[in-house]
Amino acid sequence: MATLRLEIVTPEEKIYSEDVDMVTLPGSEGELGVYPKHVPLLTTLMPGELRVLKNGRETAMAIGEGFVEIRADAVSVLTCLFQIRCAPRRTPLRALKLSCSRRIANLDS
């Protein structure tokens, strides 16, 4: 089965880089599901939940605002905030957005 290379980068470092079966992202126009051989696309991300399907197992991750570049064989995410969620605790989206805004403000100073 074909896979996608998912890379997630914050201003500080590359956080995640693995081959996955599918990615679901919170795009600016709504939820975006990405499979291998997806049409190329560049769009903005909203704070929310990024889900990764790998070997039949889904993993949820919290991300902040950012950008995503989708190619046929890869998805590259640039975000100010990233956290792998541990069930059952979930970080409220307002808290993610506030934390993201603070990190961006600190980069400017």
Secondary structure, 3 states (H helix, E strand, C coil): CCCEEEEEECCCCEEEEEEECEEEEEECCEEEEECCCCCCEEEEECCEEEEEEECCEEEEEEECCEEEEEECCEEEEEECCEEECCCCCCCCHHHHHHHHHHHHHHHHC
